[in-house]
Amino acid sequence: MKLARDIKEFETRLGHSFADPGLLIRALTHASISSPTRGDNQRLEFLGDRVLGLVMAEAVLDHDPEASEGQLAPRFNALVRKEACAEIAREIDIGAVLKIGRSEMMTGGRRKTALLGDAMEAVIAAVYLDGGFSAARDLILRLWGKRIKTVDTDARDAKTALQEWAQARKLPPPGYNELKREGPDHAPVFTIEARLATGEAARAAANSKRAAEQAAAKALLDKVET
């Protein structure tokens, strides 16, 4: 009874009422709790990633008809990356209805960027299979709408941007060093230092190594570009 109520509430937040609720259940089922009789969301994730990519490619083209491919690509990447999907997932609280195994539960699975991002892509696929491409497109444009309009016109992956900065000056790629890990296993905090061969460095902390590396790269890029 509670599951049915939670799913209905999630459909309201999502803005799509499923003709086949089983698709949504599968999209919300992580591999850690799958079984021979209970499928997980991995195949849906694969499909949803492609649906999201097609819709977002069209959206960034429509938003700026004069933009070059070199301008469009980083905007597209910023909108479809796992972190962006996870941010949307948090906004509609996918974590509250995500079905995960005990091991993932104990390590904070409902808050993990990777799990939330994968689930968001799986939900997109479920909407696509349930209501067709038009329904999936409407969903994506509604949830991502403000991001499409405000995505930084120079949006770049910070690590890539820093590496390009170094290469342009004939420097080796920057290095990343984990300085420390703090906090409990289910909610760790990583401190990463990004350093250039010339000695400039910057540090940042985040709940994942990837996010900490990105933050450190951005901090270092801001430092050397000022």
C-alpha positions as CSV (number, residue, x, y, z in Angstrom):
1,M,0.0,0.0,0.0
2,K,2.8,2.4,1.0
3,L,4.8,1.5,-2.2
4,A,1.7,2.3,-4.4
5,R,1.2,5.6,-2.6
6,D,4.9,6.5,-2.9
7,I,4.9,5.6,-6.6
8,K,1.8,7.8,-7.3
9,E,3.4,10.7,-5.5
10,F,6.5,10.2,-7.5
11,E,4.5,10.2,-10.8
12,T,3.1,13.5,-9.7
13,R,6.5,15.0,-9.1
14,L,7.7,13.5,-12.4
15,G,4.7,14.8,-14.3
16,H,3.9,11.5,-16.1
17,S,1.2,8.9,-15.2
18,F,2.3,5.5,-16.3
19,A,0.0,3.2,-18.3
20,D,2.4,0.4,-17.4
21,P,3.6,1.1,-13.8
22,G,5.9,-1.9,-14.1
23,L,8.2,0.1,-16.3
24,L,8.6,2.7,-13.6
25,I,9.2,0.0,-10.9
26,R,12.0,-1.5,-13.1
27,A,13.5,1.9,-13.7
28,L,13.7,2.5,-9.9
29,T,15.2,-1.0,-9.2
30,H,19.0,-1.0,-8.7
31,A,21.0,-4.1,-9.6
32,S,21.9,-4.6,-5.9
33,I,18.3,-5.8,-5.3
34,S,17.6,-7.5,-8.6
35,S,16.8,-11.3,-8.9
36,P,15.8,-13.8,-11.6
37,T,12.2,-12.7,-11.2
38,R,12.9,-9.0,-10.6
39,G,14.7,-7.0,-13.3
40,D,16.9,-4.0,-12.7
41,N,17.3,-0.7,-14.4
42,Q,20.6,-1.2,-16.3
43,R,19.1,-1.8,-19.7
44,L,16.7,1.1,-19.3
45,E,19.6,3.3,-18.2
46,F,21.3,2.5,-21.5
47,L,18.3,3.5,-23.5
48,G,17.5,6.6,-21.4
49,D,21.0,7.9,-21.9
50,R,20.5,7.8,-25.7
51,V,17.0,9.4,-25.5
52,L,18.3,12.2,-23.3
53,G,21.2,12.8,-25.7
54,L,19.0,13.1,-28.7
55,V,16.6,15.5,-27.0
56,M,19.4,17.6,-25.5
57,A,21.2,17.8,-28.8
58,E,18.1,19.2,-30.4
59,A,17.5,21.5,-27.5
60,V,20.9,23.2,-27.6
61,L,20.7,23.6,-31.3
62,D,17.3,25.3,-31.1
63,H,18.3,27.5,-28.1
64,D,21.2,29.1,-30.0
65,P,20.8,28.8,-33.9
66,E,24.1,30.8,-34.4
67,A,26.3,28.7,-32.2
68,S,29.2,26.7,-33.7
69,E,29.8,23.0,-33.0
70,G,32.7,24.0,-30.7
71,Q,30.3,26.1,-28.6
72,L,27.4,23.5,-28.7
73,A,29.5,20.5,-27.6
74,P,30.5,21.7,-24.1
75,R,26.9,22.9,-23.4
76,F,25.6,19.5,-24.4
77,N,28.1,17.7,-22.3
78,A,27.3,19.9,-19.3
79,L,23.6,19.1,-19.6
80,V,23.8,15.3,-20.1
81,R,26.7,14.4,-17.7
82,K,25.9,12.1,-14.8
83,E,26.1,14.9,-12.3
84,A,23.4,16.9,-14.1
85,C,21.2,13.8,-14.2
86,A,21.7,13.3,-10.5
87,E,20.8,16.9,-9.7
88,I,17.5,16.5,-11.5
89,A,17.0,13.2,-9.7
90,R,17.4,15.0,-6.4
91,E,15.0,17.8,-7.4
92,I,12.2,15.2,-8.0
93,D,13.5,13.0,-5.1
94,I,14.1,9.8,-6.9
95,G,16.1,8.7,-3.9
96,A,12.9,8.3,-1.8
97,V,11.5,5.7,-4.2
98,L,14.7,4.0,-5.4
99,K,14.8,0.3,-4.7
100,I,18.3,-0.7,-3.6
101,G,19.9,-3.6,-1.7
102,R,20.9,-3.5,1.9
103,S,24.6,-3.0,1.1
104,E,23.9,0.1,-1.0
105,M,21.5,1.3,1.7
106,M,24.1,1.1,4.3
107,T,26.6,3.1,2.2
108,G,24.2,5.9,1.4
109,G,23.1,4.7,-2.0
110,R,20.1,6.9,-2.1
111,R,22.4,9.9,-2.2
112,K,25.1,8.6,-4.5
113,T,25.5,10.6,-7.7
114,A,26.1,7.5,-9.9
115,L,23.0,5.7,-8.6
116,L,20.8,8.8,-8.9
117,G,22.1,9.7,-12.3
118,D,21.6,6.1,-13.6
119,A,18.1,6.0,-12.2
120,M,17.2,9.3,-13.9
121,E,18.3,8.0,-17.2
122,A,16.3,4.8,-16.6
123,V,13.2,6.8,-15.7
124,I,13.5,8.7,-19.0
125,A,13.6,5.4,-20.8
126,A,10.6,4.2,-18.9
127,V,8.6,7.3,-20.0
128,Y,9.8,6.8,-23.6
129,L,8.6,3.2,-23.6
130,D,5.4,4.0,-21.9
131,G,4.3,7.2,-23.7
132,G,6.6,7.5,-26.8
133,F,9.3,9.9,-27.8
134,S,7.0,12.9,-27.5
135,A,6.3,12.2,-23.8
136,A,10.0,11.6,-23.1
137,R,10.9,14.8,-24.9
138,D,8.3,16.8,-23.0
139,L,9.6,15.4,-19.7
140,I,13.2,16.2,-20.4
141,L,12.5,19.7,-21.6
142,R,10.4,20.4,-18.5
143,L,12.9,19.1,-16.0
144,W,16.0,20.5,-17.7
145,G,14.3,23.7,-19.0
146,K,16.0,26.3,-16.9
147,R,19.4,24.6,-17.3
148,I,19.1,24.7,-21.1
149,K,18.5,28.4,-20.9
150,T,21.2,29.2,-18.4
151,V,23.9,26.7,-19.2
152,D,27.2,28.6,-19.3
153,T,28.0,29.6,-22.9
154,D,31.6,28.5,-22.1
155,A,30.5,25.4,-20.2
156,R,33.5,23.0,-20.0
157,D,34.5,20.0,-18.0
158,A,36.9,21.6,-15.5
159,K,39.5,18.9,-15.8
160,T,39.4,19.0,-19.6
161,A,39.6,22.8,-19.5
162,L,42.6,22.8,-17.2
163,Q,44.4,20.2,-19.3
164,E,43.7,22.2,-22.5
165,W,45.1,25.3,-20.7
166,A,48.3,23.4,-19.8
167,Q,48.7,21.9,-23.3
168,A,48.4,25.4,-24.8
169,R,51.4,26.3,-22.8
170,K,53.3,23.1,-23.6
171,L,53.0,21.8,-20.1
172,P,52.3,18.2,-19.1
173,P,48.8,17.3,-17.9
174,P,48.0,18.4,-14.4
175,G,48.2,15.9,-11.6
176,Y,45.6,15.0,-9.0
177,N,46.5,13.7,-5.5
178,E,44.1,12.5,-2.9
179,L,45.2,14.3,0.3
180,K,42.7,12.7,2.7
181,R,39.4,10.9,3.1
182,E,37.2,11.7,6.1
183,G,33.8,10.8,7.4
184,P,31.9,7.5,7.6
185,D,31.9,5.0,4.7
186,H,28.3,5.9,3.7
187,A,29.2,9.6,3.5
188,P,32.9,10.1,2.8
189,V,34.5,13.4,2.0
190,F,37.6,13.4,-0.3
191,T,40.1,16.2,-0.4
192,I,42.0,16.4,-3.7
193,E,44.8,18.6,-4.8
194,A,45.2,19.6,-8.5
195,R,48.8,20.6,-9.4
196,L,50.5,21.9,-12.5
197,A,54.1,21.1,-13.4
198,T,55.0,24.8,-12.8
199,G,53.9,24.4,-9.1
200,E,50.6,26.1,-9.0
201,A,48.1,24.1,-7.0
202,A,44.5,24.2,-5.6
203,R,42.5,22.0,-3.3
204,A,38.9,21.1,-3.0
205,A,36.7,18.6,-1.1
206,A,33.6,16.8,-2.1
207,N,31.6,13.6,-1.5
208,S,33.2,11.7,-4.4
209,K,36.7,11.7,-5.9
210,R,35.4,12.7,-9.3
211,A,33.6,15.7,-7.9
212,A,36.5,16.7,-5.7
213,E,38.9,16.5,-8.7
214,Q,36.5,18.6,-10.8
215,A,36.2,21.2,-8.1
216,A,40.0,21.3,-7.6
217,A,40.6,21.7,-11.3
218,K,38.1,24.6,-11.4
219,A,39.7,26.3,-8.5
220,L,43.2,25.9,-10.1
221,L,41.9,27.1,-13.5
222,D,40.3,30.2,-11.8
223,K,43.6,30.8,-10.0
224,V,45.9,30.7,-13.1
225,E,43.5,32.6,-15.4
226,T,43.2,35.6,-13.1
